[in-house]
């Protein structure tokens, strides 16, 4: 089969690459054309556009880049029409992908959605678009299946693909990792400030403000593949280091982490690293989001899945040096740390076992039967 895949962010690149790997194992003649990143490119096929040219965060940034976004949508439609894939696989990224779903369905192309948009949080009306234009909906969070069932949309809970990605990691030697990356002997606090320039600058400033209170630790920034090494240099000194494209290895060698909200909060938990979740957007974007998001008590996937506070979320004005120091102290030692680690075990059980990528590949291959 000819597969056309659209992933617009770093997490989509990871999940898209694992899905491509599973499809190749089951379909030896698989041909891929895709929007994604370096991980998907390693699986072979044709990279049409890199996600670094697609990711715009917040209402203001989207508005400022609207012409670029509309041009990308137009280009994508033309590319799909010219290449005539057997199936279109959409990976999250709803603002873009739902427009493409309608277009592809009208061309008679099978449409699969892998990793649901967070419609249960906001824009619930988009369910009607999925009902009309998506042939197969594959969800990765247990409660999403019930959400779609309530709206009369058939969906498949395939498990969470992060469990696949993490289970395939080889053991790591902490001392070797420190030596190879120019780190000192102190224990590590990992900083995951996001993947977009605007976001990273905002988050690193507040994250690094806790340094004077944790002199016995070294801070290591997890660099995003979409940003150049030079961008991070202004933050680096003798006790603030930087590694790129090694986030999982960095986390596994860390005592704790400060993590910007997103998929990274779940990745950190599944790697068994206690964390504090940090988020601060522009005042306007946050005010708009607060009006639109419905009845959602948490912003981190860890707490959403567990339906209770497992990790502390410091949002907007609550994200300040005093609160960060307090919460980081809780997770580097003491009872809160051990309780969080126990909860992470329950989280993994709730997400089910490994095999999400293979399960998703089976659903896609069944389309041609």
Secondary structure, 3 states (H helix, E strand, C coil): CEEEEEECCHHHHHHHHHHHHHHHHHCCCCEEEEEECHHHHHCCCEEEEEHHHCCCCHHHHHHHCHHHHHHHHHHHHHHHHHHCCCEEEEECCHHHHHHHHHHHHHCCCEEEEECCCCCCCCCHHHHHHHHHHCCEEEECCHHHHHHHHHCCCCEEECCCHHHHHHHCCCCCCHHHHHHHCCCCCCEEEEEECCCCHHHHHHHHHHHHHHHHHCCCEEEEEEECCCCCHHHHHHHCECCEEEEECCHHHHHHCEEEEEEECCHHHHHHHHCCCCEEEEECCCHHHHHHHHHHCCCCCCCCHHHHHHCCCCCEEEEHHHCCHHHHHHHHHHHHCCHHHHHHHHHHHHHHHHCCCCCHHHHHHHHHHHHHC
